[in-house]
Amino acid sequence: MDITRRPSDTWIIDFGVSMLEQDAAMFEQPFQYATENIKPLRVGKREERANEKWWLHQRPRPEMRAALATFKRYILTPRVSKYRLFIFAHHAILPDSATVAIVRSDDTTFGILHSRFHEV
């Protein structure tokens, strides 16, 4: 289920920021899926990371991951939505390209973001 409570059958395969190919291969089914569906799209690309480390995300954002790991929760909002809404997400849930992460965990920031003052 996504942020707006729509059912979602989408999963993201994430082998972290620096996992070696042989270590990623230990996760047999996800790695097999990546080999069959992602590798053909990545190999031969101009971007070195996409070509050489095809099983990893091209832009894994290690700084963002490190920042999120320091909190138990953070604020998450969809990039596109009929209404602007914010939720607290557990730090183990990584944001994807359809969301914006706000690395704050305090109720004050959450309240301000939801307030009329923030909309003006």
C-alpha positions in Angstrom: 0.0 0.0 0.0 1.4 3.4 -0.8 1.2 6.7 1.1 -2.3 7.6 -0.2 -3.6 4.1 0.8 -3.9 2.8 -2.7 -3.0 -0.9 -3.0 0.3 -1.4 -4.6 1.9 -4.7 -5.7 5.2 -3.0 -6.4 8.4 -3.9 -4.6 11.8 -2.4 -4.9 14.8 -4.6 -5.0 17.5 -2.9 -2.9 21.0 -4.4 -2.5 22.2 -1.3 -0.6 24.9 1.1 -1.7 28.0 -1.1 -2.0 27.0 -4.8 -1.9 29.2 -7.0 -4.1 27.6 -9.0 -6.9 28.4 -12.3 -5.4 26.8 -11.2 -2.1 23.7 -9.9 -3.9 23.4 -13.3 -5.6 22.9 -14.9 -2.2 19.4 -13.4 -2.4 18.4 -15.9 -5.1 15.0 -14.8 -6.3 15.5 -11.1 -6.2 18.9 -11.4 -7.9 17.4 -13.7 -10.6 14.7 -11.2 -11.3 17.3 -8.4 -11.5 19.5 -10.5 -13.8 16.6 -11.2 -16.1 14.9 -7.8 -16.1 17.4 -5.1 -15.0 20.8 -6.3 -16.3 19.7 -6.2 -20.0 18.6 -2.6 -19.6 21.8 -1.4 -17.8 24.7 -3.2 -19.5 26.0 -1.1 -22.3 24.9 2.2 -20.9 27.2 5.2 -20.9 26.9 5.8 -17.1 29.7 3.7 -15.5 27.7 2.8 -12.4 24.8 1.5 -14.4 27.1 -0.6 -16.5 29.5 -2.0 -14.0 27.2 -2.3 -10.9 24.0 -3.1 -12.7 22.4 -4.8 -9.6 22.7 -1.6 -7.5 20.6 1.5 -7.8 22.3 4.1 -10.1 21.9 6.8 -7.4 21.6 5.0 -4.1 21.9 8.3 -2.0 24.2 7.1 0.8 24.0 10.5 2.5 20.2 10.3 2.7 20.3 6.7 4.0 22.7 7.7 6.7 20.6 10.6 7.7 17.4 8.5 7.9 19.2 5.8 9.9 19.7 8.3 12.8 15.9 8.6 13.3 13.3 6.1 14.2 10.9 7.8 11.9 10.9 10.6 9.3 8.3 12.6 7.4 7.3 11.4 3.9 5.0 13.0 1.3 4.1 12.0 -2.2 5.6 14.1 -5.1 2.2 14.2 -6.8 -1.1 13.9 -5.0 -4.5 15.5 -5.2 -4.0 16.8 -1.7 -0.8 17.5 0.2 -0.4 15.0 2.9 2.4 13.9 5.2 3.0 10.7 7.1 5.6 9.4 9.5 7.5 6.5 7.9 9.7 4.0 9.8 13.4 4.6 9.1 13.7 1.1 7.6 11.4 2.1 4.8 13.4 3.9 2.1 11.7 6.6 0.0 11.5 6.1 -3.7 11.3 8.5 -6.6 7.6 9.1 -6.2 8.1 10.6 -2.7 9.9 13.4 -0.9 11.6 12.6 2.4 11.9 15.2 5.2 14.5 14.0 7.6 12.8 15.3 10.7 11.0 13.2 13.4 9.5 15.9 15.6 5.8 16.5 16.0 6.3 20.2 15.7 7.6 20.0 12.1 4.9 17.5 11.3 2.2 19.8 12.7 3.5 22.9 10.8 3.6 21.0 7.5 -0.1 20.0 8.0 -1.1 23.5 9.1 -2.9 26.2 7.2 0.1 28.4 7.8 2.2 26.1 5.7 -0.2 26.1 2.8 -0.2 29.9 2.6 
